[in-house]
Amino acid sequence: MATRHFLTLMDLSSEELKQIIERAIELKTLRSQGITTDLFRGKVLGMIFEKSSTRTRVSFEAGMAQMGGSALFLSPRDTQLGRGEPIEDSARVISRMVDMVMIRTFGHKTLELFAAHSRVPVINALSDSYHPCQLLADIQTFVEHRGSPSGKVVAWVGDGNNMCHSYINAARLCDFELRIACPQGYEPDAEIVAAAGDRVKVVHNPVEAVRTADWVSTDVWASMGQETEQQVRTKAFDNFQVNHELMSYAKSNAVFMHCLPAHRGEEVSAELLEDESISVVWDEAENRLHAQKALMEFLQEYSA
């Protein structure tokens, strides 16, 4: 059986994605009941971090521990990856010693090259192009609160970044309408948009995107590696804050999501972030744990 990787959501079929979400919800319920599993007993996850993280490291490391396995934290400072060893050589070596590898990196090509030379499943824990693990958690959160996203209207307000690209892929797999509102010059990759066909619309007015939406999401205006652009981006995104006024254009039972960390007062108002009648960000953050456990279980099963 060929090794399965998870570099973008498109590595899954719609049915497989649904299966993972259902299992994530089941694992969450089992944990709340104090029921444990040791499906990963003797298994080791290698975690390669070129970008810093809170939710990614804690969720993967805790998830492995809760299922009987263990995780190794690897940074470029501590490995030959930071000393110029070719990616393909590191992949060949590391994948002979662990059972799965998750990578949080800058260039998406790094992930693709590593996966091409890995004997074990490789998981994209964030690249500059995509953040598919976060979308697993986001989809799970919507299903828990509002049911299936199929046929719904989802609004993305902000930068056409890696999160936005993964929302576009989610629209394709989950069959929802995605409206993307971003300033001129900050649109998502045109090829990724084109691949989604009529499921995705790009506009430059947040109200147009949010009107009648069931689900509204945003992210910081300057992602990791873009700190020097903060001042320019703050000016460009000046009218793109998601707050109660903007949410008033969405459906009355719409939910708000943010992948965190959030810059209160910039891309989201502090009042909206803390309004648990609309904001589901804390459930969303927790669901990284459950969704990734279900993902790792799936990859192990289909790569055995």
C-alpha positions as CSV (number, residue, x, y, z in Angstrom):
1,M,0.0,0.0,0.0
2,A,1.3,3.4,-1.0
3,T,2.3,5.9,1.8
4,R,-0.4,8.5,2.3
5,H,0.6,12.1,3.0
6,F,-1.4,15.1,4.0
7,L,0.1,18.2,2.4
8,T,-3.1,19.9,1.4
9,L,-6.8,19.1,1.9
10,M,-6.9,17.9,-1.6
11,D,-4.9,14.8,-0.6
12,L,-8.3,13.6,0.8
13,S,-11.5,12.8,-1.0
14,S,-14.7,14.4,0.3
15,E,-15.7,11.1,1.8
16,E,-12.3,10.7,3.6
17,L,-12.5,14.2,4.9
18,K,-16.0,13.5,6.3
19,Q,-14.7,10.2,7.9
20,I,-11.9,12.1,9.6
21,I,-14.2,14.8,11.0
22,E,-16.6,12.1,12.3
23,R,-13.8,10.3,14.0
24,A,-12.4,13.5,15.5
25,I,-15.8,14.2,17.1
26,E,-15.9,10.6,18.4
27,L,-12.3,10.9,19.8
28,K,-13.3,14.2,21.5
29,T,-16.3,12.5,23.1
30,L,-14.2,9.5,24.3
31,R,-11.7,11.9,25.9
32,S,-14.5,13.8,27.7
33,Q,-15.6,10.5,29.1
34,G,-12.2,9.6,30.3
35,I,-11.9,6.7,27.8
36,T,-8.3,6.3,26.5
37,T,-6.8,4.4,23.6
38,D,-3.3,3.1,22.9
39,L,-3.6,2.9,19.1
40,F,-0.2,4.6,18.8
41,R,1.6,2.5,21.4
42,G,5.2,2.2,20.3
43,K,4.7,4.8,17.5
44,V,6.8,8.0,17.2
45,L,5.9,11.3,15.5
46,G,8.8,13.4,14.3
47,M,7.9,17.1,14.6
48,I,10.0,19.5,12.5
49,F,9.5,23.1,13.3
50,E,11.0,25.9,11.1
51,K,8.3,28.2,12.3
52,S,7.3,28.7,16.0
53,S,4.0,27.5,17.3
54,T,1.7,27.1,20.3
55,R,-1.3,25.2,19.1
56,T,0.5,23.0,16.6
57,R,3.1,21.7,19.0
58,V,0.8,21.2,21.9
59,S,-1.9,19.5,19.9
60,F,0.4,17.1,18.1
61,E,2.5,16.3,21.1
62,A,-0.5,15.9,23.4
63,G,-2.4,13.9,20.8
64,M,0.4,11.3,20.5
65,A,0.7,11.0,24.2
66,Q,-3.0,10.5,24.7
67,M,-3.0,7.7,22.2
68,G,0.0,5.9,23.7
69,G,2.7,7.2,21.4
70,S,5.5,9.8,21.7
71,A,6.7,12.8,19.8
72,L,10.1,14.3,19.1
73,F,10.5,18.0,18.7
74,L,13.1,18.9,16.0
75,S,14.2,22.4,15.1
76,P,16.8,23.5,12.5
77,R,19.0,24.6,15.4
78,D,19.2,21.1,16.8
79,T,19.5,19.1,13.5
80,Q,21.5,18.9,10.3
81,L,18.5,20.5,8.6
82,G,19.9,23.8,9.9
83,R,23.4,23.0,8.6
84,G,22.5,22.6,5.0
85,E,21.8,18.8,4.8
86,P,19.6,18.3,1.7
87,I,15.9,17.8,2.5
88,E,15.8,14.5,0.7
89,D,18.6,13.1,2.7
90,S,17.0,14.2,6.0
91,A,13.7,12.6,4.8
92,R,15.4,9.3,4.0
93,V,17.1,9.1,7.4
94,I,14.3,10.5,9.7
95,S,11.6,8.4,8.0
96,R,13.6,5.2,8.8
97,M,13.4,6.0,12.5
98,V,9.9,7.4,13.1
99,D,6.4,6.4,12.1
100,M,5.1,9.8,11.0
101,V,6.5,13.3,10.4
102,M,4.8,16.6,10.7
103,I,6.5,19.7,9.3
104,R,5.8,23.4,10.0
105,T,7.8,25.3,7.5
106,F,8.0,28.2,5.1
107,G,8.1,26.9,1.5
108,H,5.6,24.4,0.4
109,K,8.2,22.8,-1.9
110,T,10.1,21.8,1.2
111,L,7.2,19.6,2.3
112,E,6.7,18.1,-1.2
113,L,10.4,17.2,-1.5
114,F,10.5,15.7,2.0
115,A,7.3,13.7,1.3
116,A,8.7,12.4,-2.0
117,H,11.6,10.8,-0.2
118,S,9.8,9.7,3.0
119,R,8.9,6.1,3.9
120,V,6.2,7.3,6.3
121,P,3.3,9.8,6.2
122,V,4.2,13.4,6.1
123,I,1.8,16.0,7.5
124,N,1.7,19.7,6.6
125,A,1.4,21.5,9.9
126,L,1.7,24.8,8.1
127,S,3.5,26.2,5.1
128,D,3.4,29.6,3.4
129,S,0.9,28.1,0.9
130,Y,-1.5,26.0,3.0
131,H,-2.6,25.3,6.6
132,P,-4.8,22.1,6.1
133,C,-4.7,20.9,9.7
134,Q,-6.3,24.1,10.8
135,L,-9.2,23.5,8.4
136,L,-9.8,20.1,9.8
137,A,-10.4,21.8,13.2
138,D,-12.5,24.5,11.6
139,I,-14.7,22.1,9.8
140,Q,-15.1,20.0,12.9
141,T,-16.1,23.1,14.8
142,F,-18.8,24.1,12.3
143,V,-20.2,20.5,12.2
144,E,-20.4,20.5,16.0
145,H,-22.2,23.8,16.2
146,R,-24.2,24.0,13.0
147,G,-24.1,20.7,11.2
148,S,-22.8,19.9,7.7
149,P,-21.2,22.9,5.9
150,S,-22.5,21.6,2.5
151,G,-24.6,24.3,0.9
152,K,-23.6,26.9,3.4
153,V,-22.1,30.4,2.7
154,V,-18.6,31.0,4.2
155,A,-16.9,34.3,4.3
156,W,-13.2,34.8,4.5
157,V,-12.2,38.4,5.4
158,G,-8.5,39.4,5.2
159,D,-5.3,38.3,3.5
160,G,-5.3,35.8,0.6
161,N,-2.8,33.7,2.6
162,N,-2.2,30.0,3.4
163,M,-5.4,29.9,5.5
164,C,-7.4,31.4,2.7
165,H,-6.0,28.8,0.2
166,S,-7.0,26.0,2.5
167,Y,-10.5,27.5,2.9
168,I,-10.7,27.4,-1.0
169,N,-9.8,23.7,-0.9
170,A,-12.4,23.1,1.8
171,A,-15.1,24.7,-0.3
172,R,-14.3,22.2,-3.1
173,L,-14.4,19.2,-0.8
174,C,-17.3,20.3,1.5
175,D,-19.4,21.9,-1.3
176,F,-20.0,25.3,0.3
177,E,-19.9,28.8,-1.3
178,L,-16.8,30.8,-0.3
179,R,-16.7,34.5,-0.6
180,I,-13.2,36.1,0.0
181,A,-12.9,39.8,0.9
182,C,-9.4,41.2,0.7
183,P,-7.8,44.5,-0.3
184,Q,-6.5,45.1,-3.8
185,G,-3.2,43.4,-4.2
186,Y,-3.7,40.8,-1.4
187,E,-5.8,38.3,-3.3
188,P,-5.3,34.5,-3.0
189,D,-3.3,32.7,-5.7
190,A,-5.2,32.9,-9.0
191,E,-4.6,29.2,-9.9
192,I,-6.0,28.0,-6.6
193,V,-9.1,30.2,-7.0
194,A,-9.6,29.0,-10.6
195,A,-9.4,25.3,-9.6
196,A,-12.4,25.9,-7.3
197,G,-14.6,27.1,-10.1
198,D,-17.8,28.8,-9.2
199,R,-17.6,27.8,-5.5
200,V,-15.3,30.8,-4.8
201,K,-15.8,34.5,-5.4
202,V,-13.2,37.1,-4.6
203,V,-14.4,40.6,-3.7
204,H,-12.9,43.7,-2.1
205,N,-15.8,44.7,0.2
206,P,-16.1,42.8,3.5
207,V,-19.9,43.5,3.7
208,E,-20.4,41.9,0.3
209,A,-18.6,38.8,1.4
210,V,-20.3,38.5,4.8
211,R,-23.9,39.3,3.8
212,T,-26.1,36.2,4.6
213,A,-23.0,34.1,5.5
214,D,-23.3,31.2,7.9
215,W,-19.7,31.2,8.9
216,V,-17.1,34.0,9.0
217,S,-13.4,33.6,9.4
218,T,-10.3,35.8,9.5
219,D,-6.6,35.7,10.3
220,V,-3.9,38.2,11.2
221,W,-3.0,40.7,8.6
222,A,0.7,40.0,8.7
223,S,1.7,36.4,9.0
224,M,5.0,35.0,10.2
225,G,7.8,36.2,8.0
226,Q,5.8,39.4,7.0
227,E,6.5,41.4,10.2
228,T,8.4,44.1,8.2
229,E,5.2,44.7,6.2
230,Q,3.1,45.3,9.3
231,Q,2.7,49.0,8.9
232,V,1.9,48.8,5.2
233,R,-0.6,46.0,5.7
234,T,-2.3,47.7,8.6
235,K,-3.1,50.6,6.3
236,A,-4.2,48.4,3.5
237,F,-6.5,46.3,5.7
238,D,-7.9,49.3,7.6
239,N,-11.6,48.5,6.8
240,F,-11.3,44.8,7.1
241,Q,-11.8,44.3,10.8
242,V,-14.4,41.6,11.7
243,N,-16.5,43.1,14.5
244,H,-20.1,43.0,15.7
245,E,-21.1,45.6,13.0
246,L,-19.7,43.5,10.2
247,M,-21.2,40.3,11.7
248,S,-24.6,42.0,11.7
249,Y,-24.7,41.5,7.9
250,A,-24.3,37.7,8.3
251,K,-27.1,35.3,9.3
252,S,-28.4,35.7,12.8
253,N,-26.9,32.3,13.8
254,A,-23.6,32.8,12.0
255,V,-20.4,31.7,13.8
256,F,-17.1,33.5,13.8
257,M,-13.7,31.7,13.7
258,H,-10.0,32.7,13.9
259,C,-7.1,30.3,13.7
260,L,-5.2,32.3,16.5
261,P,-3.1,33.9,17.7
262,A,-5.4,37.0,17.3
263,H,-4.4,40.6,17.3
264,R,-7.3,42.1,19.2
265,G,-8.3,45.5,17.8
266,E,-6.8,44.7,14.4
267,E,-8.3,42.0,12.3
268,V,-10.9,41.2,15.0
269,S,-12.4,43.3,17.7
270,A,-11.8,42.2,21.3
271,E,-15.6,42.3,21.9
272,L,-16.4,39.9,19.1
273,L,-13.6,37.5,19.9
274,E,-14.9,37.1,23.5
275,D,-18.6,37.0,22.5
276,E,-19.3,33.3,22.9
277,S,-22.7,33.6,21.3
278,I,-20.9,34.2,18.0
279,S,-17.3,33.3,18.5
280,V,-16.3,29.7,18.6
281,V,-12.6,30.2,18.6
282,W,-11.8,28.3,21.8
283,D,-13.6,25.2,20.6
284,E,-11.9,25.7,17.3
285,A,-8.5,25.8,19.0
286,E,-9.2,22.7,21.1
287,N,-10.3,20.8,18.0
288,R,-6.8,20.9,16.6
289,L,-6.1,18.2,19.1
290,H,-9.0,15.9,18.1
291,A,-8.9,16.5,14.4
292,Q,-5.1,15.8,14.2
293,K,-5.5,12.6,16.3
294,A,-8.1,11.4,13.8
295,L,-5.9,12.4,10.9
296,M,-2.8,10.6,12.2
297,E,-5.0,7.5,12.8
298,F,-6.3,7.7,9.2
299,L,-2.8,8.1,7.7
300,Q,-1.4,5.1,9.7
301,E,-4.3,2.9,8.7
302,Y,-4.1,3.8,5.0
303,S,-0.3,3.6,4.9
304,A,0.1,0.3,6.6
